[in-house]
């Protein structure tokens, strides 16, 4: 088996299932998920845009066309690598005994040295005090002459570049300093790292990226070979077991997640796997729980670090199905007001944030802000609330300002009205996401006369906003996470749309804003988004009511 540039980062259970498919029931595999398709298309479109910009500079680019057969692409790439006149190769295809690679760009440095550059739709530079990068402004492709900045590449990007570099070295096209670069959302610059000196981790535990790549690749290759052997002989024992993972190659975007979650719930005769617990991913389990895999075993564990003992409490709650305070010495109080407003915004990149993905799908902007108003003195039942929204699908900065400005004025008016009547008022939201966007509103649109100052926003938030997520995290629940989608079912709440989720909201937003769609298609998408958002608001109300009803130990 040849390693690809992502093999070292792929979930081991994903390798297991895809390389030994006959050993599993894969009927619940998620095929052609709209969100992932949209993300892939957006990445391709961004890459094409970057290449067009390079072409506009009249650079001599050698193209290896994707429509060619793999053998032909390999042949054309090797030919270009050996051509003294070739300086840039786009779409190269490298094959050796142990690896296969598809770097976006290959850049010649010197007479016969080539360096990989990947195009990414996210920021290339990451804060890091232990590393330095060289930055060159295109058309300068010489990292030795770049400006030195403090920082590092994203680890996932660096691992891919390490793969390309090792293959170029294996093929004899990288003999000098192993420079490798990322061309990110600032498409005018390349951020270069000398992979010999790029490290991740802290203090003495820091390791070089090339070492990390070799270790991760060796581990992944062992898993892959064992899975291939099991496919030939199904009587062999399972290679690994599913564990919940976060990030780009984690469960949130995996086509096998339904299958794996079913197995994790059935683990240890139905007691469940520890990574089902809130805030416990595979990485955290390895760090804090030692070799404990079963929730039942964890529930009786002792002498673990603080993070591990917090997981012990979550394990007990998982088994008893009875929520408990994480800190039994603290009172759990959900603030109450005469007038309670719940708010929830929709922005075009939210699903990526939820999944922990840095890539972008177009511009990131707020296009819909929903609310619900509950006058608790008129009727104590939150279902008696009135709901509304402000939205704009023009997909421009002005459209975003229009939505946020209307919502800001609305909240100001509601506060003034309540206080004029001598009533208390509180504005509930779920997560700091809402606060971030109100600050973005003040910062992005500061030049507009109607925009509030950052100080005015912070003062208003401090006085009236209540984050339900912060309150919810004081309690251990028998669910996998603290998202509103995880907690609302405990309150008996269900979304009206069948495909509720941030991923689908991105797809519907694209449909609502596409000029290529019919008016009916755009209208259908907008109706879905409004319904989805209103139910997000209703879910927040339902969760608050549920939290107030709890009798906690």
N, C-alpha and C positions, 0 to 999 in steps of 0.2 A: 504493500500500500504506500502511495506517495502522500506526504503531508501537504495540505493546502495552507494558505496564509492564515486561516482561521482555526485550523485543527487544534492548536494549542489552547485556544480560548473556548472551544465548544464544550458544552455540558457533557460529562462522561456518559450519562444515561442517554443522551441524545445519540451519541456514537453507538452505544449499545443497541438501542432500538432500531436505528436506521441500518446498521450493518448486520444485525441478526433479526430481520423483520419477521421471519417465520416463527420465532419464539414468542411473539406477542400478538394480542388482538389490537390492531391499529385502526379499527373501524371508526373510532372517535377522533381520528387525526383531522386537524383543521386545514382544509384545503382552500387556497386562494382567499385568505382573509383580506377584506377590503383595505383595512388600515395598513397592513404590511405592504400590500400592492401599491398603495398611495405613497408610502415612504420610499419604496424602491424606485417608483417613477420619478419622485421628486429628486432623489439622488442622481438619477441618470440625467435629468434635465439640468441640474446644477453643474454636473460635470461637463455637459455639452456647452453650457454658457461659459465656463472657464476656458474650454478649448477654443471657443470662438474669440474670446478676449486675447488668447495667445496668438491666434491666427491674425488678428488685427495688428499685431506688432511685427508682422511679416517674418516670423520665426520659421526656420527650416525644420519642419516636423515630419518625421517618418511615421506613417500610419500603418498599423497592423489591423486590418479590418475584421470586425467581429463575425461577419458572415462567413468567413473562411473556415474550413475544417481545422480541427485542432492541430493536426500534423502539419498543415500548411502554415498556420500561425506560428508554430514553433520554428519552422524552417525560415520564414520571413524575419522573425525576431533575431535569430542567430546571424542571419545575413546582415541585418542592420547593425547589430552589435560589432561586427567585424569590419564594417564599412568606415574607413577613416573620415569620410565626409559627413557621416550621420552625427548629429549633436543631440537631438531629442527624439525619443520614440514614445508614441502614444498607443496604448493597447497591447503592449508586449505580452508574449506568452512564453514562459520559461519552463523547461522540463529537464530534470536530472534524475538520477537513480532514486533519490529519496524524497524529492520535492516537486511541486508544480506551483507556479506563481503567475499572477496577472496584475502586476503593478500598473497603476494608471499612467505614470510617466517614468521613463528612464532618461537620466541626464548624464552626458559624457563629461567627465572631469579629467583633464590631462589627455594623454595619448590613447590609453586603452582602459581607463577606469570608468565604470558606470555606477551611478547612484540612483536609488529608487525615490520617487516622490509620489505620495498618494493625495488625491483630491478628496476633501471632506467638507460636508456641509455643516460644520461646527467650528468653533474657535480652535485654533491650533495650539495656542499658548496656554499652559496651565501653571498656576502659582506653585512654585517649588523653590525653596531656599538652597537646596543641595545641588542644583544643576544649572547649567547655562546652555543657551541655544544661540545659534548664529542666524541672523535674519537678513535675507537678501531681497531687494526689490526687483521684481521681474522687469527687464529681461536679464538681470544679473543672476546667473545660476551657479556662481562659485561660492560655496560656503566659507572658504578660507578668507574671503574678502568682506564677509557680512558684519553687521553690527551685533555686538554681544549683548544679550539680555538675560536677566535672571528668570528661570522657569524651566518647565519640562513639557514634553508632549504627553498627551493622554496615554496611559499605559496600554490601552487596547490598540491605539495607533502604533505605538512603539513596538509592540509584539509583532504586528503585521510587517512593519519595516524591517525588523530583525529577521523575519522569515525570508523576505526578498533579498536581504543582504547576504545571508548565509548561502542562498542559492547562487547569487552572483559570484560569491567567493568560490563555491564548489565548481562553477563553470569556468572560472579563471578570468572573470571580468570585473573583479574588485580586489585589487592588491594593496591599495593604500589605506588611508584613514576611512573607516566605514561611516561616512556621512550619509544620512537619510533624512528626507524632509516631508513636511505636511504643508499642503496648500489648502488653507481653510476658508472660512467665510470672508476673511480679508484676502480676496483673490488677487491682490497686487503683490503679495509677499509670500515667500517660502520660509518656513521655520525649520532650520536644520539642526539635527543632533548628531554629535559624534557618538555612535552607539557604544564605543569602547568605554566611554565615561558616563553614560546615562544610567542613573541608578534609581531604584524605587525601594521604599521602606525607610525606617528611621535608625539612626545611629549605627551600631555594629550589625544590626539586622538588615541593613540596606544591601541590595544585590544589584549587579549590573543587568541591564535588559537582555543582553545576549545570553548570559547565564540563565536568567529566568526563562527565556525562550527555549533553551535547550532542555531544561528540566521539565517545563510544561509540555513540550513536544514529546519528550520521551515517555512521560506518563500517559499522554493522550494516545500515542502510538501503541503502547502496551494494551490499553483498553480496546483500541480499534482491532488489533490483531486477535485478542481474546474473543471479541464479539464475532469476528469473521470465522474463527474456529467453532464457536457455538452455533453459528448458522449452518455449518457443515455437520455438526454433531449436537443436536438439541439436548442430548442427555447431560451435557456439560453444565456445571452450576452457573447461575447468573453471574455476569461479570461485575456488575455494580447494582446499586439500588437508586431510585429517584430521590433527589433532595431538592428543596426549593432554592432557586438561585435568583439573584437580582441582576440588573444591568442589561447591557446590549444583548448578551447571549443568554439571558435568564428566562424564567418561566413566562413573564408577561407577554412576550412576543413569540413564544415557541409553539409550533404547530402540534406538538405532542402534549401540551400542558394538561388537557382534560384526562388523558390516559394516565399520566404520571400522578396527578392529584388523586385519582381514584385509587392508585396503588399506595400512595402515601397514607390515605385514610384507612386502607385495609391492613397496613403494616402492623406486625405483632398482634395478629388475631383481632384486628379492628381497634386497637388502642391508639394507633396513629404514629407517624414519624415526627420527631422533634421539630423538624423544619416547617411543620404546619403552624407552629405557634407564632403569635405576633412578635415581630422584631427578631426572629431567629431564622436567618438564612443559613445555607450550608457553611459559609465562611465563619459566621458567628458561632455556629454549633461546634465547629472544629476548634475555634479559639477558646470558647468558654465552657463547653460541656464534655470535653475529653472524648471518650469513645462511646458515649451514651447515644443511642439511636432511637429508642422507644420512649414515647411520652409517659407510659406507665412506669418505666424504670426511672426516668427523670423525676417523676413526682415524689419519689422517696429518696432522692439523692441529697447528700450533705457535703460540706467542705468545698463547695465550688466558689469561684470568684463572684463578686456582687452581681455581675451580669448573668451569671449562671444561676444564682439563687433567685433572681427575678424570674428566670425561665421556669424554675421549679414551681413557683406560684402559678404561673400561666398553665403549667402542665396539670396541676391539681384542678384548676378551673375547667380545663378542657375535659377532664374526666367526669367531674361532678355536674358540669353544665350550669354552675351557679356563679355569676360574676362576684368578684371580690375586689376590695381596694388594694392597690399595689402597696400602699403604705398604710397599715391599719391604724397608725397613730394620728393620721390626718383626717379631719372631717371632709366629707365630700358634699359640696354645695353647688347647685346650679343656680346662678343669680336669677331673680324674678323681677319683672317690671310690669307696670300697668299696660303699656303698649310694647309689644315685642315684634320686631321686624326681622325676617330672615332674608338673606341675600345670597345670590350665587351667580357668578359670571361665567361666560363661555369665551374662551380664547382659542385661536386657531392652532395652537401648538400644545394644548393641555395634555393630550394623550401621551406625548413624548415625555413630558415631565413626570407623569404618573408611572410610566414604564422605566424611567431612569435612562432615557435615550437622549443624547446630546444633539443628534442631527436635527435638521429643521425641514419642515414641509411648507415652503413659501414663507411669507412674512408672519410674524407673531403679533397678533392684534386682538383686542377685545371687540366682539361684534354683537354680543347679547348680554344684557344684565337683567336678571329676574329678581322678583321680590314677593314676599308674602307679609301681610300685616294682620296681627292678631290683637284685637282689643279684648283683653282677658276679663274686663269688668262687664262687657256686654254679653260675652259667652265664653265660659272657661274651656270649651272644646276647641282645640287648634284647627280642627277641620272647618270651623266657621270663618276662617281667615279669608281675606280677599287677596287675589294674586294679580300681578301685572308684570310688564317687562318694557325695556327699551332696546331696540335693535337696529342695526344698519348693516347691509350686506354689500356696500360699495367697494369694500376691501381697500380702503385708503386710510391715511392718517386722519383725515378730516372725519371719516366715518367713525373711527374709533373715538375721536374727541366728542363727536355728537352723542354717542352712547354714554360715555363716562360723564360728560357734562350734565346730561339730562338726569342721570342717576344721582349725581352729586347734589344737584339742586333739589331733587325729590327728597333725598334724605335730610337735607337742611330744612326743608319745609315741614317734614314730618316731626322733626325734633322741635322746631319752633312752635308748631301747633300743639304738640303734647305738653310742652312746658308752659305754654300760655294757659292751658287748662289745669295746670297744677298736677299733671300726671308724670310718672317716671317712664322712661323709654330706654330700651336696649336694642342693639342691632347685633344679631347672631350670624356667624359665618362659620365655615368649616375649613380650617387650616390657615396658615399665614399667607396663602396664595392670594387671598382677597386684599390683604394689606399691601403686599408687593405691588399689585396692580394699581392701587390708589396712589402709591408713591410714584409709580411709573407715570400715572396721569399728571401729577404735579410736575415731574421732571421733563417728560416728553413734550408737554404742551405748555411749558412755562411762558412762552412768548404770547400766548393768546390771552386777551384781557379777562376772559371769564374764568381762567384757570386759577385754582387756589394755590397758595404757596405750599412748599413741603411742610413748613411748620404748622400751617393751618390744618393740613391733612393729618399730621401726627397728633395734633391736639384733639381733633375730632375723634380719631380712632381710639386714643387713650381714654377719652371720656365715655364713649358710647358703645364701642365694639366688644363683643365677647366671642372668643374662639372656642367652639364646642370641641374641636379636636384635642386641644390642650386639656380640657376637662375629661374627655373620654379616656385619655391616656393615663389618668389616675386610677383607672379600673382595668382589671384583667377580665377579658371576655372569652368565651369558648369559640372564637373565630380566628381565622388566619391573619387578619390585619385590622387596621384602624380606619380604613377608607370608609366613606359614607356608604359605598356599595356593600361593604362587609357588615356594617352595623345596622343598617336600615332593616334588613330581614329579621333581626332580633326584635325590632319594634313592630313587626308584622306588616312592614311596608313593602310594596312591589311597584316597580316602574310600569307605566302603561305601555311604553314602546317595547317590543320584543328584543331589540338589539341595543338596549341601553349600554352606553359606555363611551369613554372619552375617545377611543379609537374610531368608533363609528361617527362620532360628532365631527371629527376631522373630515371624514369622507363626505358627510352631508354638507359641511360648510363649503367644501370645494365644489359640490354640486350647486349649492345656492349662489355661489359667486361666479360660476363659469358662464362666460358669454356664449359658449358653444352649446349650452343646454337650452332646451325649450322653456318657455315661461311656465308650463305645467311642471316640468322637472324641478325648476328652481322653487316654485311655490310648494311643491311636495316636500322638498328638503327643508325649507324654512318652517313649515308646519311641524315636521319631526323635531327640529331643533328647539322650537318654542315649547313643545310638549315635554321633551326631555329635560329642558331647563326648569320648567315649572315643577316637575317631579323631583328634581334635585333640591329645589326649595322645600317642597313638601317633605322630602326625606329628612332634611335638616330639622324641620319641626317635629317630625315623628321621633327622631333620635333624641331630641331634647326632652320631649314628653316621656320617653322611655327612661332616660337617665334620671329624671325626677321621680319615677315610680320605683326605682331600685331600693331594696333594703339590703344594705351591704354589711359584710362582716369586717 
